[in-house]
């Protein structure tokens, strides 16, 4: 199976989709809230 096979691109795309589904981890809500609070605090300190 070389790179010139008609099914090669399809196989590569399927493998990429499988890997992306496994690695698709979302940031939990508390992590987002902490990040927003840190950024908001930094902006507040910067402008005061």
N, C-alpha and C positions, 0 to 999 in steps of 0.2 A: 504494500500500500504506500505509494509515493505521494508526493505533494501534487501530482498531476491527476490523481484519481478523481473522478466526478463526485464521489461521495466524501472525499477528504474534508472539504470545507464544511459540509453538513455535520460530520462527526466532530470537528473541532468546535463548531458552534454549540453542539449539544453538550460537550464536555465543559465548555466555558459556562453555560447556563447552570449545569449541575454544581460547579464550584461556586458560582455567584450565589446560588440559593443557599448553600451551606454557610457561606461567609456573610450573609445578609443579616447582621445583628443590629438591632436598633438601640439607641441610647435610651435608658429608662427615663421616665418622667422626672424623677428626683434629680437625675444628672443634668437634665435640661434646666431645671429650676435653679440648681446651684450655679450653673454656668451663667445664667441670666443675672443672678444676684451679684456674682463676681464682676461681670462686665458693667452692670449698673453702678456698683460701688466704685469701680475704677473711673467711670465717667464723672461721677459725683465729685470724687477727689480731684480729678483733673480740672474741673470747672470752678471749684471753690477755692 
